[in-house]
Each structure stands twice: as structure tokens, then as C-alpha cells.
Amino acid sequence: MVVSDADDRLNSEMRFGDGYMIVDSEWADHVASPASVAGKNTESVYVRLKDGLDSHCDRARAAGAELVQEPADQFYGERQYRARDPEGHVWTFSQTVRVVPREEAERLGDLQIEGWHRLESSG
């Protein structure tokens, strides 16, 4: 759902399963859009899809989404793409493609990770 007012401010609602997200334009002094802060992201939005990431990306592209990052596999087991919405917010859409043990992610990413939230491989 998309609602716009006389000043072309948008309020959009996206439903996914039983949940939904709302993205607003600037409507109060404490709310900023990337358009007002030199295009910098003011938040991080990640949406994990169960499957169908590439077809999701194709639909977004066909609907006119500005792709910031094409779908690509990541070292930590996710396939992701990023798109910018009309307000300038960057959305990351992700799908798990393989379970990566913490030690492997640390080695591949040259990182130290505590509290790994991914399911560990059972062997």
C-alpha cells in the first residue's frame, strides 16, 4: 500500500506473511530521509527471504528499483542484493544458501566473531 499527501510525502506499507514494514517520508522534525542527509542511509533494513531471491530481484528490477548491488553469494552463506527505494533507503534482501560454521566465516572474512547466530553445521 502506498499513501501520498498533497505535498507528495509517501507512507508505504509492505506485507510479508503475517508481518509488515512501514516506510515513511519525513513527517516530523525527528524523522530524516536519506534525501535530506546527502543520500546517506539513516538505517539498515535487511529482509531475509526463505527462497526465490533472484526472482524477487527480477521483479524489483522490472518495477523500476534502482539496484545498488546485484545478487551475489557472500562468504557467510547468504545470497544478497541491495536496492534503493524512492526516498533513498537501501534495502538488503538476503537468502541463506548454505550453513557456514563460525570458524569458516572468521577465516574467510578475516574477522573475529562472538555470538555467531547461524546454525552450526552438524558435521
Backbone as CSV, one residue per row, in Angstrom:
resi,resn,N_x,N_y,N_z,CA_x,CA_y,CA_z,C_x,C_y,C_z
1,MET,0.846,-1.168,0.000,0.000,0.000,0.000,0.892,1.231,0.000
2,VAL,0.521,2.224,-0.788,1.242,3.498,-0.809,0.223,4.618,-0.646
3,VAL,0.479,5.519,0.303,-0.381,6.667,0.559,0.461,7.916,0.357
4,SER,-0.043,8.881,-0.398,0.675,10.146,-0.565,-0.246,11.293,-0.206
5,ASP,0.378,12.388,0.281,-0.429,13.553,0.647,-0.241,14.651,-0.392
6,ALA,-0.806,15.815,-0.140,-0.750,16.923,-1.094,0.671,17.429,-1.319
7,ASP,1.584,17.176,-0.367,2.983,17.589,-0.507,3.860,16.484,-1.084
8,ASP,3.233,15.433,-1.640,3.940,14.283,-2.217,4.770,13.501,-1.207
9,ARG,4.415,13.593,0.066,5.062,12.741,1.069,4.400,11.375,0.999
10,LEU,5.224,10.336,1.096,4.729,8.971,0.976,4.738,8.248,2.309
11,ASN,3.792,7.366,2.472,3.763,6.386,3.545,3.494,5.075,2.822
12,SER,4.416,4.132,2.935,4.226,2.862,2.240,4.248,1.721,3.235
13,GLU,3.473,0.702,2.935,3.383,-0.471,3.793,3.622,-1.699,2.926
14,MET,4.525,-2.559,3.385,4.819,-3.784,2.672,4.490,-4.951,3.596
15,ARG,3.633,-5.834,3.134,3.279,-7.022,3.914,4.077,-8.208,3.414
16,PHE,4.476,-9.041,4.364,5.216,-10.254,4.055,4.788,-11.299,5.070
17,GLY,4.008,-12.282,4.621,3.473,-13.266,5.557,2.565,-12.582,6.558
18,ASP,2.796,-12.841,7.844,1.990,-12.226,8.897,2.543,-10.886,9.365
19,GLY,3.690,-10.483,8.842,4.310,-9.243,9.286,4.216,-8.166,8.222
20,TYR,4.588,-6.952,8.621,4.652,-5.870,7.654,5.636,-4.818,8.125
21,MET,6.084,-4.023,7.162,7.002,-2.923,7.440,6.380,-1.660,6.880
22,ILE,6.646,-0.560,7.543,6.169,0.737,7.072,7.377,1.633,6.848
23,VAL,7.398,2.312,5.713,8.442,3.281,5.400,7.745,4.606,5.128
24,ASP,8.155,5.623,5.872,7.545,6.947,5.746,8.510,7.943,5.127
25,SER,7.939,8.988,4.571,8.705,10.172,4.221,8.918,10.971,5.497
26,GLU,9.610,12.086,5.379,9.778,12.959,6.541,8.418,13.544,6.905
27,TRP,8.029,13.378,8.161,6.741,13.892,8.605,6.843,14.639,9.924
28,ALA,8.036,14.644,10.533,8.250,15.368,11.790,9.721,15.781,11.858
29,ASP,10.053,16.679,12.758,11.428,17.170,12.879,12.434,16.076,13.228
30,HIS,11.988,15.014,13.891,12.911,13.960,14.308,13.050,12.827,13.265
31,VAL,12.417,12.976,12.090,12.470,11.953,11.043,13.213,12.520,9.843
32,ALA,14.284,11.832,9.417,15.069,12.290,8.260,15.062,11.232,7.173
33,SER,15.041,11.677,5.958,15.152,10.818,4.794,16.580,10.922,4.270
34,PRO,17.103,9.872,3.650,18.424,9.990,3.038,18.523,11.187,2.088
35,ALA,17.408,11.568,1.486,17.409,12.714,0.573,17.818,14.005,1.287
36,SER,17.603,14.078,2.599,17.932,15.283,3.362,19.325,15.260,3.974
37,VAL,19.986,14.104,3.925,21.312,13.980,4.542,22.335,13.482,3.509
38,ALA,22.338,14.143,2.371,23.295,13.870,1.298,23.273,12.421,0.821
39,GLY,22.092,11.786,0.877,21.939,10.428,0.374,22.452,9.331,1.283
40,LYS,22.932,9.705,2.478,23.440,8.692,3.405,22.279,7.894,3.988
41,ASN,22.521,6.604,4.184,21.490,5.770,4.774,21.303,6.154,6.238
42,THR,20.075,6.224,6.660,19.759,6.581,8.037,19.368,5.364,8.862
43,GLU,19.395,4.180,8.241,19.058,2.923,8.907,19.540,1.778,8.023
44,SER,19.445,0.565,8.542,19.733,-0.628,7.748,18.508,-1.517,7.781
45,VAL,18.026,-1.873,6.618,16.866,-2.739,6.515,17.302,-4.013,5.802
46,TYR,17.193,-5.146,6.502,17.513,-6.454,5.934,16.255,-7.299,5.958
47,VAL,15.945,-7.897,4.830,14.795,-8.782,4.733,15.313,-10.139,4.275
48,ARG,15.136,-11.153,5.105,15.592,-12.500,4.740,14.433,-13.246,4.106
49,LEU,14.654,-13.688,2.889,13.666,-14.471,2.164,13.945,-15.953,2.364
50,LYS,12.898,-16.754,2.385,13.070,-18.197,2.524,13.672,-18.782,1.247
51,ASP,13.226,-18.296,0.103,13.741,-18.750,-1.191,13.347,-17.731,-2.258
52,GLY,13.803,-17.948,-3.477,13.389,-17.103,-4.601,14.039,-15.733,-4.675
53,LEU,15.248,-15.581,-4.136,15.889,-14.266,-4.115,16.083,-13.692,-5.520
54,ASP,16.545,-14.512,-6.452,16.811,-13.993,-7.800,15.529,-13.562,-8.513
55,SER,14.451,-14.321,-8.357,13.197,-13.896,-8.985,12.634,-12.661,-8.276
56,HIS,12.872,-12.545,-6.955,12.477,-11.342,-6.211,13.200,-10.129,-6.791
57,CYS,14.500,-10.285,-7.032,15.298,-9.206,-7.618,14.792,-8.854,-9.015
58,ASP,14.481,-9.863,-9.815,13.967,-9.611,-11.167,12.675,-8.810,-11.118
59,ARG,11.786,-9.139,-10.172,10.526,-8.390,-10.041,10.794,-6.954,-9.598
60,ALA,11.738,-6.780,-8.659,12.077,-5.425,-8.199,12.643,-4.603,-9.351
61,ARG,13.538,-5.200,-10.131,14.135,-4.502,-11.278,13.052,-4.123,-12.284
62,ALA,12.144,-5.055,-12.582,11.067,-4.793,-13.540,10.142,-3.686,-13.061
63,ALA,10.016,-3.547,-11.731,9.164,-2.497,-11.161,9.886,-1.156,-11.072
64,GLY,11.161,-1.110,-11.513,11.897,0.144,-11.543,12.835,0.372,-10.380
65,ALA,13.097,-0.653,-9.569,14.016,-0.475,-8.433,15.414,-0.136,-8.940
66,GLU,16.087,0.743,-8.227,17.487,1.060,-8.512,18.342,0.048,-7.752
67,LEU,19.001,-0.850,-8.477,19.825,-1.853,-7.812,21.170,-1.251,-7.445
68,VAL,21.517,-1.398,-6.181,22.788,-0.925,-5.653,23.813,-2.056,-5.717
69,GLN,23.337,-3.292,-5.554,24.199,-4.476,-5.632,23.404,-5.601,-6.273
70,GLU,23.942,-6.176,-7.330,23.320,-7.322,-7.986,23.371,-8.533,-7.048
71,PRO,22.503,-9.519,-7.246,22.555,-10.722,-6.411,23.938,-11.368,-6.459
72,ALA,24.456,-11.701,-5.284,25.786,-12.313,-5.194,25.856,-13.159,-3.927
73,ASP,26.583,-14.280,-4.011,26.802,-15.132,-2.845,27.856,-14.496,-1.953
74,GLN,27.610,-14.555,-0.629,28.520,-13.984,0.357,29.243,-15.107,1.100
75,PHE,30.414,-14.817,1.642,31.226,-15.835,2.306,30.543,-16.442,3.528
76,TYR,29.592,-15.745,4.122,28.926,-16.226,5.333,27.660,-17.026,5.034
77,GLY,27.458,-17.412,3.762,26.386,-18.323,3.405,25.103,-17.701,2.904
78,GLU,25.083,-16.398,2.709,23.888,-15.714,2.216,24.070,-15.304,0.753
79,ARG,22.991,-15.276,0.012,22.953,-14.656,-1.314,22.164,-13.374,-1.107
80,GLN,22.686,-12.247,-1.592,22.065,-10.953,-1.304,22.031,-10.056,-2.539
81,TYR,21.064,-9.136,-2.509,21.099,-7.984,-3.412,20.599,-6.786,-2.633
82,ARG,20.925,-5.603,-3.126,20.505,-4.364,-2.466,19.826,-3.448,-3.488
83,ALA,18.778,-2.772,-3.026,18.036,-1.845,-3.878,17.715,-0.584,-3.090
84,ARG,17.706,0.545,-3.797,17.380,1.837,-3.181,15.942,2.191,-3.525
85,ASP,15.155,2.587,-2.507,13.772,2.973,-2.755,13.702,4.456,-3.138
86,PRO,12.520,4.961,-3.527,12.409,6.355,-3.983,12.854,7.400,-2.958
87,GLU,12.799,7.089,-1.653,13.251,8.020,-0.612,14.759,7.944,-0.405
88,GLY,15.418,6.946,-1.003,16.855,6.794,-0.854,17.280,5.730,0.139
89,HIS,16.327,5.054,0.785,16.657,3.980,1.725,17.178,2.777,0.957
90,VAL,18.257,2.177,1.440,18.804,0.973,0.812,18.282,-0.241,1.562
91,TRP,17.690,-1.148,0.828,17.142,-2.392,1.360,18.059,-3.532,0.942
92,THR,18.384,-4.410,1.890,19.160,-5.606,1.582,18.220,-6.798,1.670
93,PHE,18.130,-7.552,0.589,17.344,-8.773,0.559,18.317,-9.932,0.531
94,SER,18.075,-10.924,1.388,19.031,-11.991,1.603,18.328,-13.335,1.667
95,GLN,19.038,-14.378,1.274,18.530,-15.736,1.361,19.691,-16.635,1.767
96,THR,19.487,-17.493,2.763,20.527,-18.429,3.168,20.672,-19.493,2.090
97,VAL,21.902,-19.678,1.597,22.152,-20.700,0.582,22.997,-21.846,1.124
98,ARG,23.712,-21.599,2.232,24.441,-22.687,2.877,24.780,-22.293,4.305
99,VAL,24.882,-23.292,5.178,25.247,-23.067,6.563,26.764,-22.988,6.652
100,VAL,27.256,-21.917,7.229,28.698,-21.691,7.355,29.060,-21.708,8.839
101,PRO,29.957,-22.605,9.238,30.412,-22.603,10.631,31.153,-21.301,10.964
102,ARG,31.075,-20.887,12.206,31.707,-19.640,12.651,33.184,-19.591,12.264
103,GLU,33.912,-20.669,12.479,35.350,-20.681,12.193,35.627,-20.397,10.718
104,GLU,34.803,-20.939,9.841,34.977,-20.697,8.404,34.695,-19.238,8.063
105,ALA,33.637,-18.681,8.638,33.309,-17.274,8.385,34.428,-16.369,8.887
106,GLU,34.980,-16.692,10.052,36.099,-15.897,10.578,37.286,-15.954,9.633
107,ARG,37.606,-17.137,9.157,38.763,-17.302,8.269,38.529,-16.591,6.930
108,LEU,37.373,-16.811,6.326,37.088,-16.226,5.015,36.938,-14.704,5.066
109,GLY,36.396,-14.192,6.172,36.179,-12.753,6.284,37.272,-12.021,7.023
110,ASP,38.296,-12.766,7.480,39.366,-12.185,8.293,38.757,-11.393,9.453
111,LEU,37.886,-12.083,10.208,37.130,-11.477,11.300,37.273,-12.300,12.570
112,GLN,36.917,-11.693,13.685,36.720,-12.425,14.933,35.252,-12.255,15.277
113,ILE,34.534,-13.377,15.441,33.086,-13.332,15.639,32.734,-13.972,16.970
114,GLU,31.957,-13.266,17.774,31.418,-13.817,19.019,29.907,-13.853,18.882
115,GLY,29.284,-14.892,19.447,27.814,-14.975,19.393,27.295,-15.264,18.015
116,TRP,27.952,-16.140,17.266,27.535,-16.489,15.898,26.088,-16.941,15.928
117,HIS,25.238,-16.291,15.166,23.804,-16.550,15.182,23.362,-17.581,14.152
118,ARG,24.270,-18.029,13.332,23.938,-19.021,12.315,23.945,-20.419,12.935
119,LEU,23.169,-21.290,12.381,23.202,-22.683,12.833,24.540,-23.279,12.474
120,GLU,25.151,-23.914,13.433,26.428,-24.570,13.166,26.172,-25.849,12.374
121,SER,27.068,-26.165,11.508,26.984,-27.384,10.728,27.063,-28.584,11.657
122,SER,26.261,-29.596,11.389,26.260,-30.782,12.246,27.304,-31.798,11.821
123,GLY,28.136,-31.472,10.868,29.222,-32.356,10.515,29.123,-32.974,9.227
